[in-house]
Amino acid sequence: MTLETIREPLVLRQGAAPEPGPGEVRLRVEACGVCRTDLHVVDGELPHLQLPVVPGHEVVGLVDGIGIGVERLALGQRVGVPWLGSACGICDYCRHGRENLCDSPAFTGYTRPGGYASHLVARADFCIPLGEVDPVATAPLLCAGLIGWRALCRTGQAQTIGIYGFGAAAHLTTQVAQHQGRRVLAFTRPGDLVAQAFARAQGAAWAGDSDASAPELLDAAIIFAPAGELVPRALQAVRKGGRVVCGGIHMSDIPTFPYRLLWEERELVSVANLTRADAHAFFAEAGGAGIHATTRRYPLEAANDALEDLRHGRLSGAAVLVP
């Protein structure tokens, strides 16, 4: 499924399976999660987008082609392909363990072809070995899970955490936080009783409208919804010395707010992309915690339906495309 024109439906195209180059593998895609970042790609909200492009960066597949120089992966092995498709390895960020901030990165489903396809070519050293797992249940972990993990890590030792926007990333993050003995308060679109019930089912101690006052002071907050107006609300909800983490790749403009909301050593930070170390740490934690994704399956050719369901909040959990 190919994006050929911004803000237009994806187009189903037929073609020969791509050939892996040096250091690459080809995967037969088993499942690909549908992420809000895919909406930002489709809507042209990310810079330097070059069309056409195949979206999708929560990919689970089986290796069915191996390029020259690949030794760590084998034919038939199941791997995951996340958002970070490659990094240069030589810039200052890469050399200091911050490849998520690489000066010359490539991103799956954005600057590299993605997983809304039957086959995908990926850098072998950026694939995540997965073993015997359910591909559909695992696909959302490759981004929603990883970004949620990185955002949760940025909250430090916070015990009471508010999560604004309760979708795919939030429901996985809530499970991890609960496993770690933390409490989660979920803030959803006003009046979204379905999302609030879903949040409580995932272990949230409280769920309510995002425009309502928090029932207690928060140690930290994570904002997954791409709504800049939530930043002042979250800052107002955290206690002195608290931190607000913005977990999305794109957000609408943050409105002006009084300095008193930031004062008393509150912090506002963002999470950008992910690292391979994040992936290894998260999957180790997820396996021990029994993290599970709530999913809705769609055939590959129904990718536009999945994107629209995500756009309009008609999902509890994550949409997953199955070729």
C-alpha positions in Angstrom: 0.0 0.0 0.0 1.6 3.2 -1.2 1.2 6.9 -0.3 1.4 8.7 -3.6 -0.3 12.0 -2.7 -0.5 13.6 0.7 -3.9 13.4 2.4 -5.1 11.0 -0.2 -5.9 7.3 0.3 -3.1 4.8 0.0 -3.0 2.9 -3.3 -2.5 -0.9 -3.7 0.4 -1.6 -6.1 1.6 -4.9 -7.4 5.3 -5.5 -8.1 8.2 -7.9 -7.7 9.5 -8.6 -4.2 12.5 -6.3 -3.4 16.0 -7.7 -3.3 18.1 -7.2 -0.2 21.4 -5.3 -0.7 24.6 -5.7 1.3 23.9 -5.7 5.1 20.1 -6.1 4.4 17.5 -8.8 4.8 14.1 -9.2 3.1 11.2 -10.2 5.2 7.9 -11.8 4.4 5.6 -9.5 6.4 3.4 -11.4 8.9 1.9 -8.3 10.5 2.3 -4.5 10.6 0.8 -2.3 13.3 -0.9 1.0 12.4 0.6 3.9 14.4 -0.4 7.5 14.8 2.9 8.4 13.2 1.6 6.8 10.0 -1.2 9.4 10.1 1.3 12.1 10.4 3.1 10.7 7.4 -0.1 10.4 5.3 -1.1 13.9 6.3 2.2 15.4 5.4 2.9 16.7 8.9 6.5 15.4 9.0 9.2 17.3 7.1 11.2 16.2 4.0 8.7 13.5 3.0 9.5 12.1 -0.4 6.7 10.4 -2.3 5.9 7.7 -3.1 6.4 5.9 0.2 5.1 2.7 1.8 4.2 3.5 5.4 4.4 1.2 8.4 7.0 0.8 11.1 5.7 -1.8 13.5 6.7 -4.8 11.4 6.9 -8.5 12.3 8.1 -10.8 9.6 10.1 -13.9 8.6 13.5 -13.5 6.9 13.2 -14.9 3.4 16.2 -13.2 1.7 19.7 -12.3 3.0 22.1 -9.8 1.5 25.9 -10.0 1.4 27.6 -9.6 4.7 24.7 -10.6 7.0 25.7 -13.2 9.5 23.5 -12.7 12.6 20.2 -13.5 11.0 19.0 -16.7 9.3 16.4 -17.7 6.7 13.1 -18.3 8.4 13.9 -16.3 11.5 11.2 -14.1 12.9 12.3 -10.5 13.5 10.8 -7.1 14.2 11.5 -3.9 12.3 11.0 -0.6 14.3 10.8 3.1 13.4 14.6 3.6 13.5 15.7 1.9 10.2 19.3 3.0 10.4 21.8 5.3 12.0 25.2 6.5 10.8 27.1 5.2 13.8 29.8 7.9 13.6 28.1 11.2 14.6 28.5 12.5 18.2 25.1 11.2 19.2 25.7 7.7 17.9 29.1 7.5 19.5 27.6 8.4 22.8 24.7 5.9 22.8 22.1 8.3 21.5 21.4 6.9 18.1 17.8 8.0 18.4 19.2 11.6 17.8 21.5 10.6 14.9 22.3 13.3 12.4 21.8 11.1 9.4 19.1 8.5 10.3 16.6 6.6 8.2 13.1 5.8 9.4 11.0 2.8 8.4 7.8 3.7 6.6 9.0 7.3 6.2 12.4 7.6 4.6 12.7 3.8 3.9 9.9 1.6 2.6 7.7 0.3 5.4 5.6 -2.7 6.3 2.3 -2.0 4.6 3.4 -4.6 2.2 3.8 -8.3 1.6 7.6 -8.0 1.7 10.1 -5.5 3.2 13.8 -4.9 3.0 15.5 -3.8 6.2 19.0 -3.2 7.6 19.9 -6.5 9.3 21.6 -4.8 12.3 18.4 -2.8 13.0 16.1 -5.8 13.1 15.0 -7.1 16.5 15.1 -10.9 16.9 11.7 -12.0 18.3 11.6 -15.8 18.6 8.3 -17.7 18.9 5.7 -15.0 19.3 2.2 -14.1 18.0 3.0 -11.7 15.1 -0.2 -9.7 15.4 0.0 -9.2 19.2 3.7 -8.3 18.9 3.6 -5.8 16.0 2.3 -2.8 18.2 5.2 -3.4 20.6 7.6 -2.3 17.9 6.6 1.4 18.2 3.7 1.9 20.6 5.5 -0.3 23.1 9.0 1.1 22.5 8.0 4.8 22.6 5.9 4.1 25.7 8.8 2.5 27.3 11.2 5.3 26.5 8.6 7.9 27.8 8.1 5.9 31.0 11.8 5.7 31.6 11.9 9.5 31.2 9.6 9.8 34.2 12.3 8.5 36.5 11.1 7.1 39.8 7.6 8.8 39.6 5.0 6.6 41.3 1.8 8.3 40.2 1.7 9.0 36.5 -0.9 10.7 34.4 -1.3 9.5 30.8 -3.0 11.9 28.4 -4.4 10.2 25.3 -5.3 6.5 25.8 -4.5 4.6 22.6 -2.0 1.9 21.6 1.1 3.4 23.4 -0.9 4.2 26.5 -2.4 0.8 27.1 1.0 -0.9 26.8 2.7 1.7 29.0 0.0 1.3 31.7 0.7 -2.4 31.8 4.4 -1.9 32.2 3.9 0.8 34.9 1.5 -1.4 36.8 4.0 -4.3 36.7 6.6 -1.9 38.1 4.3 -1.0 41.0 3.4 2.4 39.8 -0.1 4.0 39.6 -1.6 5.4 36.3 -4.3 7.9 36.0 -5.7 8.1 32.4 -7.0 11.2 30.7 -9.0 10.8 27.5 -11.0 12.9 25.1 -13.8 14.5 27.0 -16.8 12.2 27.2 -15.0 9.2 25.8 -16.4 6.7 28.2 -15.3 3.7 26.1 -11.7 4.8 26.3 -12.0 5.4 30.0 -13.4 1.9 30.6 -10.6 0.5 28.4 -8.0 2.4 30.5 -9.4 0.9 33.7 -9.4 -2.5 32.2 -5.7 -2.1 31.5 -5.0 -1.3 35.1 -5.5 2.5 35.4 -6.4 3.5 38.9 -8.6 6.3 37.6 -9.8 7.4 34.2 -11.6 10.7 33.3 -11.8 13.6 30.8 -8.6 15.4 29.8 -10.2 18.8 30.6 -11.0 17.7 34.1 -8.9 18.4 37.2 -6.7 15.5 38.2 -8.1 13.8 41.4 -4.6 14.0 43.0 -1.3 15.6 42.3 0.8 13.6 39.8 4.5 12.9 40.1 4.8 12.9 36.3 2.7 13.0 33.2 3.1 11.5 29.7 1.3 13.0 26.8 0.6 10.7 23.9 -2.2 12.7 22.3 -0.9 15.1 19.6 -2.7 18.0 21.2 -0.5 20.9 22.4 -3.2 22.3 24.6 -2.7 19.3 26.9 0.8 20.6 27.9 -0.4 23.4 30.2 -3.0 21.1 31.7 -0.4 18.4 32.5 2.0 21.0 34.0 -0.8 22.2 36.2 -1.5 18.6 37.3 2.1 17.6 38.3 3.5 18.4 41.7 6.6 20.5 42.4 9.6 19.0 40.8 7.4 16.9 38.5 8.1 16.2 34.8 5.8 16.2 31.8 7.0 14.0 28.9 5.7 14.6 25.4 5.8 11.2 23.7 4.6 12.0 20.1 6.6 12.8 17.0 4.2 15.5 16.1 2.0 17.8 18.2 -0.1 20.9 17.5 1.2 24.2 18.8 1.5 24.6 22.5 -0.5 27.6 23.7 0.9 30.3 25.8 0.8 29.5 29.5 1.8 31.4 32.7 5.3 30.8 34.0 3.9 29.7 37.3 2.9 26.4 35.7 6.6 25.6 35.0 8.0 27.2 38.1 9.0 25.2 41.2 11.3 23.0 39.1 8.7 21.3 37.0 10.2 20.0 33.7 8.9 19.7 30.2 10.7 17.2 28.0 10.2 15.3 24.8 11.0 11.7 23.6 12.5 11.4 20.1 12.5 8.1 18.3 14.2 5.1 20.0 17.4 3.1 20.2 18.2 -0.6 19.7 19.1 -0.7 23.4 15.5 0.5 24.2 14.2 -2.4 22.2 16.3 -5.0 24.0 15.4 -3.6 27.4 11.7 -3.3 26.6 11.3 -6.8 25.2 13.1 -8.2 28.2 10.7 -6.3 30.5 7.6 -7.1 28.4 8.3 -10.8 28.5 8.7 -10.9 32.2 5.6 -8.7 32.8 3.3 -10.6 30.3 2.6 -7.4 28.4 -0.2 -8.0 25.9 -1.5 -5.7 23.1 -5.2 -5.4 22.4 -5.5 -5.5 18.7 -8.0 -5.3 15.8 -6.9 -7.1 12.6 -7.4 -5.7 9.1 -6.4 -7.2 5.8 -3.6 -5.3 4.1 -5.8 -3.9 1.4 -8.0 -2.3 4.2 -5.1 -0.1 5.4 -7.1 3.1 4.6 -10.0 1.8 6.8 -7.5 1.2 9.7 -6.0 4.6 9.3 -9.5 6.3 9.4 -10.5 4.3 12.4 -7.4 5.4 14.2 -7.9 9.0 13.1 -11.5 9.1 14.5 -10.8 7.3 17.7 -12.7 4.2 16.9 -10.1 1.8 18.2 -9.4 0.4 21.7 -5.8 -0.7 21.5 -4.0 -1.0 18.1 -4.9 -1.8 14.5 -2.8 -4.4 12.8 -2.5 -5.1 9.1 -2.2 -8.8 8.1 -1.0 -9.4 4.5 
